[in-house]
Amino acid sequence: MGLETIRNLDLYKKVPGDLTERTVCGAFISVACVILTIYLMFAELVLYANGSLHTSIFVTYLNQEEDMDVRMNVSVIDKQCEDLAVNLRHLHGHQENILIKKRQVSDDCNIVGAIKLKKTPGIVMIVPHHGQNWTGKEYKIVPKHDEEPIKTPKGFVPHAGYTPPEGYKVVEVLKSLKMNHAIHELEFGPPLPNTHRWEEVLPLDGSPFKPLAGVNREFPISLSHDYHIRMVPTTFIDQNKRRTDTYQYSYAYQNFVMSTPAGIAPPSILFRYDLAPMEIRYQYDRKPMYHLLTMMCAIVGGLVTVAGVLDKILFSTHQLIKQKILLGKQN
């Protein structure tokens, strides 16, 4: 096999230099092609380095034996901490006390700290300590006319046959036990990861993970406050395969006065929570190296081809117009 046979295999036939022609239009197209090629290749490199985001939703199994971290910061307005308790009621009715930090801030009781809950439906309750014996009513000794007021003993309940002092009477009044409050923080699961630009998929304030932050409820009467919280397990996997399992949630709110056969039930703050049997996953994936090389070749080859076709069209059009002008002058 001679050199001539090998030359016949060449797919890129060369044109002698003296048969080529350089034009101003071709120069502009060449410069634009080079600039656009550099820009697209740089953009492809950045995309490769950052990875691409994939979002998926699927049904998941919840291990009810696992604990779930909850961060709570709630201020009960105009209440003493010694008068409040934080309890947990499970779905099957069992109730237990939650150990969480309570601190008195001026006239308000601030309940702040982290607690652990099982991944089963339940209710976190902020209730008065004396709630079990609270009837919603109390008795006071008041003057009938212009007598000097006297102090009613704490927890005073008149027994049968009780006679108040002369000039006074016993009246029954509705207790005022308002549970006005402000929610500074209520988050389920670990904090959002800050190892990547998750704002591409989430609001900057992270509101799906703490929609109750900043909620303030103040009413002039004694009411129970009921929050129905629906949580969705959410997983973040960054480009380094670091995984964070947390929860986003939505809620519905209502307030009410609850009556029982024994009278009016004590007002309370209720956080009813439940988990959806599904998971949302946000995952960054980096494409393989061969994909980057393929895209680089496609960018260079595609732009060079398109630029060549455009240059040929413009050059041919210019030559055609030039010939017609020349023929017109000759005629």
Secondary structure as UniProt FT lines:
FT   HELIX           3..7
FT   TURN            8..9
FT   HELIX           17..19
FT   HELIX           24..50
FT   STRAND          52..59
FT   TURN            64..65
FT   STRAND          67..76
FT   TURN            77..78
FT   HELIX           81..83
FT   STRAND          84..90
FT   TURN            91..92
FT   STRAND          95..97
FT   STRAND          101..105
FT   TURN            106..107
FT   STRAND          108..118
FT   STRAND          122..128
FT   TURN            129..130
FT   HELIX           131..133
FT   STRAND          137..143
FT   TURN            154..155
FT   TURN            160..161
FT   TURN            166..167
FT   STRAND          168..174
FT   STRAND          181..188
FT   HELIX           198..200
FT   TURN            204..205
FT   HELIX           207..209
FT   TURN            211..214
FT   STRAND          215..217
FT   STRAND          224..237
FT   TURN            239..240
FT   STRAND          243..256
FT   STRAND          259..260
FT   TURN            261..262
FT   STRAND          263..264
FT   STRAND          269..275
FT   STRAND          278..285
FT   HELIX           289..330
//
